[in-house]
Amino acid sequence: MQWVLLLLMGWASVSAAQQCQDCPLPSRLKGADSAVYVLLAGRVRLEQCCSIVRTFLPGTNVQAVRIHFVREGMCRDTIVPIAAVVEAGTVGLGLDGQPRVIPILPVREYERRKRPPDPSASFIEGILLGGATAKDQSQRRIGSSPLFPGGEILIAPFGNLLGQRWSLGFLTGAYSDGTRWRIPVGGQMRYWFAPQGELYRQQRYVPDSCTFNEPTSVVLGDEYREQEVPYPRLDPSAAWVTDYVERGIGWQPFVFLEGGMLLNTGFDGAGQNPSLNPEEYGQWFFSAGAGTTAWDVLMIAVGYRYQRLNVRTPCAVCPPGSAAPDNYVVNTAVVHALMLKLGLHLRF
């Protein structure tokens, strides 16, 4: 009966040790036939240790270790500043006749700032356009009505040809100025500001929190910046890394310039001929403004638009003759408009 009791006690001890292990023991202590201890400052010694895990003191940036050990058949753990840990080792001798002992040392600390890559500068937009101008006071209603609706398509296929945040696109569409429809044909230059995002902090040990006194040193990339630590000796086989990560929220502001010529649809008075003054005919527009993408797929922008518009009208005071074919003259109106653009934005 006594041997059964001893067997059960041994099984309970092994089971407690297995349940009391967040990390495997450091590789230089594995395979030890005897128990592992951890020696603390002041010669305090923790016996029957099953696991040593790198961590930090709660609420601080002080490196520490969490030590799991078995006492009275129960799993216990404690967090100790790593500066207060001297070594870990085996109670008995190793295969070489020497005790297995390793120092438990702090590690270097690094920081890195990670930003998402800038979105592609190639995109296509389908835009609803609304504009407001001063009221047309001309007798022949040459200019736009006070409110004019329209639609545009903007295609920017050149990617980063002009730079990381520049886009160049082709613009066309149609809009109404009263009873007439005009067709803009031109281009837009757009400069993108940095994408808007939220900053998150991610922290971890590299390669993991279980690494102590390994023969291979950790090598990090050039984007990591080493931070000062108050420890004279360091373990090169691990490192503590803090990543400050920006996550985009789908908003990216921009400014734009656009311009081009205006073509006519088939309304009365379209074109320059026949007229007494065809040399005065010329329709074009120029716009400038600012906007942003929203949730990656919407575009919102406001701006100013200058437009030069023409309409041919009968010349009531001109006598008929070869010098005045059909008695038409080209009338010109200059329109200053405020505009609002809402569109669907798709990158490619």
N, C-alpha and C positions, 0 to 999 in steps of 0.2 A: 504494500500500500504506500510505503514511503517513496518508492521510486516513481509511482504514479503522480504523487504530489510534486516531486521535484520536476517531472516532465511538464506538468501543467504550469508550474512557476516559470520554467524556462520558455515555454511557448508564450506565456503572457508577457514576458520580458521582450521577446522578439517582436510580438505583435505591437506592443507599446512603442518600440523603437521605430517600426515601420510607419506607424501612424504619426510619429513625431518628427517627420522628415519633409521639410519643404524643398530642400535641395539635397542632392547627393553630396557626400563628403568630398572635400578637395581631392583631386586625383592622387596626390602624393600621400594621402592618408588612407586611400581605399585598400581593401584587402588585408587590413590589419586584423590579426587574430584577437587582439585585446581592445579594450574600450578606448575611446578617444576623449581627451580632456581639453579644456581651454583655460589657459592661464591669464588672469587679469592682473592689472596693476595692484600693488600691495600684496602680491603672492596669493590672491584669492583664486581658487581653482574649482572649476566646474567639471564634475565627472560625468561619465556616461552620456557624452554629447553625441547627438545623432545628426545635427544639421547646423550649418553656419551660413547665414544669408546676409548679403549686403543690403543696407537700408539707410535711413536717415532718422535722427531723433525727431519725434513728432513735432510738427510746427516749426522746424528749424532747417537750416542748410548744413547741419553738422553730420558728417558721415558716421555711420554706426553699423553694428552687426546685430542681427537677431539670432540668438543661440537657443536651439532646442535641445533639451536633455531629459533624461528619464530619472525620476526620483520617486522611490517607494511605489514603483510600478505605474506611475502616472507621468504623462507628458507635461513638461513645463517649458516655458520659454521666457527669455528676458532680452531687452534691448540695451546694448552697452555702447557708449561712444567708442569709435574704433581706436582712438588714441589711448584708451584704457585697456586695450587688448594686447597682450605680449606675444602669445604664440598658441598654436594648437598642436597636439601631438598624441602619440599612442602611449599607453601605460607601459606596455612591454617592449621588447626589442623586435626590430624588423629582421628581414632575411640576412642582412649584412651584419647583424649583431649590434646594430646601433638603433636607438629609438628614432622613430619617424617624427620629426618636428619641423613645422613650417611657421614663419612669421605671418601674422595677420596684419596687413598694412593697408592704409588708405590708398586711394587712386587719384589720378589726375582728373580735373573737371574741365569740361569743354562746353561752349555754347555755339549754336548755329541758328541763323535766321533763314527760314524757308518760305519763299514766296511762290505762289502758283505761277506758271508761265503765262506771259501775256497772251490773251486770246488771239486767234488768227485775225490778221488785218483784211482778209478777204471776206466779203459778205454780200448779201442781197437784201434789199428792203422794199416792201410794198407800203406806200405812205398815203395816208389821208391828210389833205392839206386844207387849212382854213386861213383866210386872210381878212384883214380889216384895213380900209383906206379912208381918206377924207372923202366926203361926198362930192360926186362929180357935178360941178356947176356949169359945165360947158353946154352950149345950146344944142349941140349935136351929140352929146353923150359919148365923147370920144374915149374917156378913161374907164376904169373899172367901176362896178357898183360898190357901195360901201362894204359889203360882205361878199366874198367870192369863195366858192368851194372848188376842190380839185383833187386830183390824185397823181402820184408820182411813183416811178420805179427807179431805184438806184442800184446799180451793179458795180461792185468794186472787186475786180478779179485779180489784182496784181500783187496781193499778199504784202510782203515787207520790201517790195522793190525800192521804195523811197525811204526806208528806215523802219525801225522796230514798231513805231507807233503811228506811222503815217499811212493813210489810205487814199487812193485815187480811184474815182468811179465815174461811170457814165450815167447821166440823168435824163429822163424823159417822162412824159405824162400828158396831162391835159387839165386845164382849169377854166372856169367860166368867169368872164367879166360882163355881167349883165346878160344880154341875149347872145353874146359871142363866145366862142371857145378858142382858146389859144393852146398851142402845143410847145412846151419848152424842150429844147434840145441842147444839152450842155454837159457840164461835168461838175464834180464836187471834190474838193480837197478837204480831208478830215484829219485832225490830230487827236489821238486818244491819250487821255491821262491814265495814270495807273489804275488798275481795277480796284474797286473798293472791297474791303474784306474785314474779317474779324480775326483778332490775334488770339491764338491758343498756345498754351505751354505744355509741352510733352517732355517727360523726363524718364530716363532709363539708364541702366548699367549696360555697358557693352564689353564683351559679347553677351553677358547675362549677369545676374546678381549672385551667381553661385561660383564664380571664378576667383580662385585665390592662388597666387604663387605658381602660375603656369610658366613653362619655359618660353612660350611665344608671346611677344609684346603686341599690344593693340596698336594698329596704324589707322588713323582717321584721315579724311580728305582735307584739302586746303581750305574748304569752307568753314571748318571748325576753328574757333578761337579758344586757346587755352586760358583758363582763369587761374588766378593766384589762389593757392591753398596753404593753410598754416601747418603743414606737416613736413618734417625734415626728410623722411623716407617714404617712398611711394612704391606701390606694386604696379609694374608696367604691363601686366597681363590683362588689366581691365581698365575701364574709364567710366566716368559719370557724365552723361550727355544731356544737355537741356536744349530742346528744339523749340524755337518760337515760330509757330506755323501760322501763316496767313491763309485763311480760307475765303475764297471769293463768295460774294453774296449776289452776283449777277448784275451789279451796277458798275458801269464804267463811263464816266463823263467824257465829253469831247467838245471841241469847237470846230466850226466848218466855214469854208468859203465856197461859193458856187456861182456859176454864171453860164451864159450861153445866149443863143438866139431864140426868138419866138416865131413859130410858124402859125399860119392861120388855117382855120377850117373854112368851109364854104359859105360864110355869111356875106351879106351885102356890104360892099365897101372893102372887101379883103384885097390885099395886093397893092401894087404901086401903079399899075397901068389899067386903063388909060387915065392920065391925069396931067394937069398943067405943071406939076412940080415933082416928078418921080424921084429926083435926086434927094428929096427930103425923107424918102421912105427908109426906115431902118428900125427893126424891133429887136430888143435884147433885154436881158435882166441880169441883175447882180444881187447876191444874197450873202448875209453873214449871220452867224448865230451860234448857239451853244445848246447842248442837249446831253442825254445820257441813255444808255441801255438800262433796262429794268428786268430783273429775273432772267437775264440772258436772251430773251426772245422778243421783248418790246423795245421800241425806241420812242423817246419823247424829246422834242426840240422846239425852241422858240427862236425867232430871229427877225431881221429887217430885210425887206426886199425892195430894190429899186427896179422899176420897169419903164421902158419906153415903148409906147403903143401907137399904132397908126390905124386910121380908118379913112377911106376915101368917101367924100360926100359931094353932092352936086354943088357947083358954084353958081349961086343964084344971080350974082351980079356980073357974070362973065358972058359977053355976047357969043353966040355960036360962030364957029369959024375953024379954019385949019390950025390956028394957034391954040385953040382950046377944044380939043377933041372931047366930045360928050360933056363938056363943062364940068369936069371933076377936079377936085383938089385933094392932095394928101394932107390930112390933119394929124397932128402929133400931140400926144398927152404924156406927161411924165407922172408916174404913179409911185408914191411912197407907201409901203404897206408893212404892217406888222403881221407875222404869220405864226401859226402853230402847226406842228407836224406830229402826227401819231402814226406809228407804223409797226409792222411785223419785221423783226430783225433775225436773219438766219446767217450764221457763219459757215464758211466752208474752207 
